[in-house]
Structure formats: structure tokens, C-alpha cells
Amino acid sequence: MTSPRVEALHKMLAANPGNAMAHYGLANEYWKLADYAAVVKHLTAYLEASDDQGAGYRLLGQAYQRLGDIEAARAAWRQGQHAAERHGHPTMAAEIGELISTLE
């Protein structure tokens, strides 16, 4: 199952495979479709190309959690917490910290 937005974002990637924001957009669209493996795939590509401020890692952790990979979720959230702190987002860092604590 796809949507017109997913198709448009895939066309953007076909034209520019390094388009980090297209990967981020696809991750969000696949989240809506509950395709968590695709979320992981596109967020991984996005995070390799971008200096994320925490939100991408938060969503990546949630996708891993939905897939049942708790260790990967914890690792993603820890990276997101550090990214949020590095970028001066203490509220986001605290929110991600709360997600980590739900796993312990």
C-alpha cells in the first residue's frame, strides 16, 4: 500500500538519491502506513546524511520498538538524546530520556 506522497518522495529520490529530506519524509509516510522496516531503512539513510537534532532518532527508536528490537530502540534513543543535548534541545532530550526509561 502506498500513497501519492510516497510515490512523489520516491521520484525525488530517483532524481537525487542523496536527498536526506526525501528519506525523512518517506520515513514519516511509512510510519503512517505502519511499515516499520521501511521507516528504519529511510531513517538510517537520512541519519547517515544529516546532523539530526533528535527527532529522527526518536522516530527510529519507536520503529525499532514496534519491530521488537529493544536494544536497537535503546541505542537509537540514546543517540537522539545526545543529539538533542548537542543542539540545545533539553526538552526533547528529556522526552527521549523518558522513552529510554520505559525500556528499563
Backbone torsions as a table, in degrees:
resi	resn	phi	psi	omega
1	MET	NA	129.3	177.2
2	THR	-130.6	177.9	178.2
3	SER	-133.3	165.0	177.0
4	PRO	-59.2	-33.7	178.8
5	ARG	-66.7	-42.0	177.7
6	VAL	-61.0	-44.7	179.6
7	GLU	-62.0	-42.4	179.6
8	ALA	-64.2	-41.4	179.1
9	LEU	-67.4	-36.2	175.5
10	HIS	-65.5	-35.8	176.4
11	LYS	-64.8	-39.1	177.0
12	MET	-61.7	-41.0	178.9
13	LEU	-68.2	-35.3	178.2
14	ALA	-63.3	-37.4	179.5
15	ALA	-76.7	-30.9	-178.4
16	ASN	-146.6	87.8	-176.0
17	PRO	-59.1	-20.5	179.7
18	GLY	-90.8	11.1	-177.0
19	ASN	-73.7	96.5	-176.7
20	ALA	-61.4	-39.3	-177.4
21	MET	-69.5	-29.2	174.8
22	ALA	-66.3	-39.3	176.2
23	HIS	-63.2	-42.8	179.3
24	TYR	-63.3	-43.6	177.9
25	GLY	-62.1	-42.7	177.5
26	LEU	-63.1	-40.3	177.9
27	ALA	-58.7	-44.4	179.1
28	ASN	-65.7	-39.2	178.8
29	GLU	-68.4	-40.8	178.2
30	TYR	-68.4	-28.6	174.3
31	TRP	-60.4	-45.2	179.5
32	LYS	-61.0	-29.8	-179.7
33	LEU	-90.7	2.0	-179.4
34	ALA	59.9	31.8	176.0
35	ASP	-99.9	80.1	-170.9
36	TYR	-70.1	-28.7	175.1
37	ALA	-64.3	-40.3	177.3
38	ALA	-68.4	-34.9	176.0
39	VAL	-59.1	-49.2	179.9
40	VAL	-59.2	-46.4	-178.8
41	LYS	-57.2	-49.4	-174.6
42	HIS	-77.2	-33.6	175.8
43	LEU	-69.0	-35.4	176.8
44	THR	-61.4	-44.4	178.1
45	ALA	-64.3	-42.5	178.5
46	TYR	-61.3	-46.6	-176.0
47	LEU	-68.9	-27.6	175.9
48	GLU	-69.4	-24.9	-175.1
49	ALA	-106.3	-8.0	-172.3
50	SER	-130.9	156.8	171.9
51	ASP	-96.6	81.7	-176.3
52	ASP	-65.4	147.7	-178.8
53	GLN	-96.4	2.8	175.8
54	GLY	132.5	-34.1	-174.8
55	ALA	-64.3	-39.1	178.9
56	GLY	-64.3	-42.1	177.6
57	TYR	-66.1	-36.9	178.3
58	ARG	-60.6	-47.9	-179.9
59	LEU	-66.4	-37.6	177.6
60	LEU	-60.9	-44.3	177.5
61	GLY	-61.3	-40.1	178.9
62	GLN	-65.3	-38.3	178.3
63	ALA	-65.6	-45.2	177.0
64	TYR	-60.5	-40.1	178.7
65	GLN	-61.2	-44.1	178.9
66	ARG	-64.0	-29.9	178.1
67	LEU	-82.3	-6.2	178.3
68	GLY	87.0	10.0	179.7
69	ASP	-98.0	83.0	-173.2
70	ILE	-66.4	-38.8	179.3
71	GLU	-63.7	-41.8	178.5
72	ALA	-67.1	-36.9	177.0
73	ALA	-61.7	-48.1	179.9
74	ARG	-59.2	-44.4	-179.7
75	ALA	-63.1	-43.6	179.5
76	ALA	-63.4	-43.2	-179.9
77	TRP	-65.9	-36.5	177.3
78	ARG	-64.2	-42.3	177.1
79	GLN	-62.6	-40.7	179.1
80	GLY	-65.4	-38.6	178.3
81	GLN	-63.1	-44.2	178.2
82	HIS	-64.9	-40.5	179.0
83	ALA	-63.7	-43.5	179.7
84	ALA	-62.8	-42.5	177.8
85	GLU	-63.8	-43.4	-179.1
86	ARG	-61.8	-33.4	-178.2
87	HIS	-94.3	6.4	176.3
88	GLY	76.4	37.7	178.5
89	HIS	-117.2	74.3	-175.9
90	PRO	-63.8	-32.9	179.8
91	THR	-66.3	-44.4	177.7
92	MET	-64.1	-41.4	178.4
93	ALA	-59.9	-40.8	178.9
94	ALA	-67.0	-41.0	178.5
95	GLU	-62.1	-41.8	178.8
96	ILE	-67.7	-37.0	175.8
97	GLY	-60.0	-37.4	176.5
98	GLU	-65.2	-37.2	176.5
99	LEU	-63.0	-43.3	178.7
100	ILE	-60.2	-41.9	-176.8
101	SER	-66.6	-22.8	178.0
102	THR	-70.1	-17.6	-178.9
103	LEU	-91.7	-9.8	-175.6
104	GLU	-101.2	NA	NA
